[in-house]
Amino acid sequence: MKISLFITCYNDTLFPETGKAVVRVLERLGHTIEFRSAQTCCGQMHYNAGYQKQALPLMRHFLQVFEGAELICIPSSSCVAMIRDHYPKIAAQTADVGIIEQVEAVLRRVFEFSELLVDKLGVTDVEAFYPHTVTLHPSCHSLRSLCVGDKPERLLQKVRGLSLIDLPNREECCGFGGLFAIKNPDVSAAMSSDKLKCVLDTQAEVVTALDTSCLMQIAGSLSRQRVGVKCVHIAEILASRESKVQG
């Protein structure tokens, strides 16, 4: 199967290893991955900031770039939520039948990474090895918009060597929320502090999630405490393999 990778702004700019990990996992499963280099932002930042008119050309560009794509994999639940929840609204406001039909067509082909593996490809065991204790932070968009359910847990439970530890108060936001953290820094810091306490209570070595934006927020709090806990996108865990020493 040919799968197009939409890498997202955060991963492209700050966390390039996430996209590389997605490619390794999907190629290991026998699929062909393409990266359409003309891709840019999905428009989420503009739309959420109130610049909805400015999000329209970005949506049009996304539709143009991924025209004809068989499947589109996005390792970010927030970007998938933008496309599923808000592209239809933006398209409806244009009253352009062609744009509306394009959005309807692309929605059937867009999948968040864990959704793609479990729902579309029917895979939970990707032959990964990751000998660490891990706790999962379910991001707000994955919980409340995509409703991914237990798909991330099912994938992590099949990873050899990995011990998955439940995160207390797991459904609470980490405090990032895009511009929320900028416009409401005191509230964001308090929420991050609460999340940090829950993470430390697990005594896990690694925090994982479907969104690097959330992991960036959590990692900031962890680094300031110098507790040695790492934040790793789920794709990087699933891409890990057992090293074989040649004799």
N, C-alpha and C positions, 0 to 999 in steps of 0.2 A: 504494500500500500504506500502511496506517495503522500507525505504529510508536510504541510507548510508550517514553518515556525514563525510565529509572531513573538518577538523577543521581549517587548515592552521597554519603556524608557529607563526604568530603574535598573533592570538587568543589563541593558546595553551599556549604560553609563557607569554604574557603580558595582554591579555584581555579574560580570561576564561569565563566571564559572557556572552560573545557573543554566544559561542557555547551552553551554557545552555539555553539561550533564544530561540535559533533556535529549540532546542528539545521541549521546552514548547509549542511553537507555533504549531509545526507539530503534536505533540501528542494531543493537543487540537482539532485539525482538524481530529483526528481519525487515524493517521498513526503510524506505528511502526518504531522506529528509532534504527539503529544499529551503533556502533562505532567500526571500525576495528582497533584494537590497534597497529597493525604493521605499520600503516601509518606514513610517515615522511614528508619531504618537496617535493613540486611539482617540484623543480629545478629552479624556476624563478630567485632566487638570483644569482645562478651560471651562468645561461644562459645570463642574462642581464649584468653580469660583464665580459663577454667574455670567460668564462670557459664552453664552450658548450660541450666539451667532458665529463666534469664532470657532466653535467646535464643528460646525457644519462642513467647512472645507476639509477638515481632518477626517471626518467620516467619509466624505466623498472619495478622498485619497485612499483610505483603507479599502473601500469597496473596489476601487480601480486596481489597486495593487494585488488584491487577492481574488480578482475575478477568475473563475475557472479552477480555483484550488479545490482539490478533492476533500481534504480535511485541513483544519487550521488548529494547531496546538498552541495554547497560550499558558505559560507557567506563572499565572497571576490571576487569582479569583477576582480582584478588583477591576482589572481590565475587561475580563469576560463579563462581569456584571454591568460595566459601562455599555458594552455592546448589546447585551441582551435586554437590559432595562431601559436604556435611553436612546439607542439608535432608532427604534421604532417611533419614539416620540419626536425626535428630530426630523425623521423622514416624513412623518404625518404633517408636521408644520410646513413643509415645503409644498405639500399638495401635488407633488410630482409622482405620478404613478410609477414611472420607471425607477425612481429612487426607492420608493416603497417596496417594489417587487425585488429590487436588488438586496435590500436589507432582509426581507423575509427569506430570500434564498441563502444568504450568508449565515444567518442564525442557525440553520440546520447543519452547518459545517464547522462551527466554532466550538471548541472544547477546552476547558481548563485541563491541565496536565493529568491530575488524578482521575478526572471524569473520563478522559480519553482512554487511559489505561484500563480502568475497571468497566466502564459502561460500553464504550465503543469497541475496544480491542479484546475485552473479556479476560484481562490479565490481572492477577494480584501478586504473583510471584515472578519477579524480574531477575532472579538469580543474583541478588545483591548480598554483600557481606559487610557488616558495619558493627564491630565489636564494642559498642558503647551503650550507656544508659541514655535514653532519649525521652523527652516530653514534648508533646504536640500542642502548639497554640493554634486553635481554630480561629482564623481571622473573621472579622465581622461579615465581610462580603461572602466568604465561603459558607458561613452559617445561615445568614439571613436573606441573601439574594440567590445564591446558587443552590443552597441546601444540599451540599455535597454529602452530608451524613457521615457515615463511618468509612467512606472510601479511603481517606488517608491512613486511618488506623489499619485497615485491612492490608494495605500495601506494606506498611511498616512492620506488621506482625509476621510477615513472610520473610523479612530480612534476617539472614543468618547472623547470629552473634548479638543481635540488637535486643535490648530489654526496654520495652515501652512502659513508661510510668505516667499514670493519669495526672493531669495538671489541675490543681484545685481551682475552683471558680473559673473554669476553662472558657465559659461563654462571655466573660467580661472583656471589654475592649482594652487594647494595650495603650490607648491614648494617642495614637498617631493620627489617623483619619485625615491624611493629606494636609490641607490648609488649616484644619482644626488645631493641629499642634502649633502652628504659627500664630493663629489668631487668639488662641486660648492657652498660652504656654503654662500657666499655673495649674489649670485643670488637667492638661495633658501630662504634666510632670507628676501630679498626684496619682493619676491613673496608671502611669508607668511604674510608679513606686509600688502600687498594689500588685501589679503584674510581676514585678521583680520578686516580691516576697513569696508569691505563689510558686514561681520558678525555683527559688532557693529551697523552698519546703520539699520539693521533690528530690533534691540532691542529685538531679540528673547532670550528666556531663554536657549534654547538647540540647538546645531548644530548636525545634523545627516548625515549619509552617508552609503554607502554599504561597505566601506573599513575602517578597524580600523587603517591602516597605515596612511591614510589621516587625520583621526580624531586625531591621535597622534601628527601629525605635527601642526594641528590647535589648539589642546589643549595646546601644549607647548607655543604658542604665547599668548593664552588667559590667561594662568596661570601667565605668567610674567606680564601681565597688571592688574591682580587681579580684573577682571571685573565680576566674578561670573557666567559666561556663561559656561554650561557643554557641553561636547561632548559625544554622546551616539549612538552606532550602531543601525541601524533601527530595527534589530531583538529584541533588548531590549525594544524598544518602543512598538513593536507589541506584545511582550510577556506580557506587563503590563496589569493588570486587576484592576477593581475597588474593593477596600477593603470593605468588609461587616462587620460592627460591630455587634457582637452578643449582643442582649438585655438580 
